[in-house]
Amino acid sequence: MNTFELAFDALMCHDTLDKIKLVNQLHTLKEQLALNYQSEYLISPVKNPGRPV
């Protein structure tokens, strides 16, 4: 599931416990995507040669 699907499902969900679970999944997915981005573009100067070391 992507972030947009999770966010939409959380908005449309009427059950509080299910909404909390969906929001937690959304936060986990967003954190994982942020870590993947950081490891690919911000940490490795080899993949991003324009970044000062």
Order of alpha helices (4+ residues) and beta strands (2+ residues): alpha-alpha
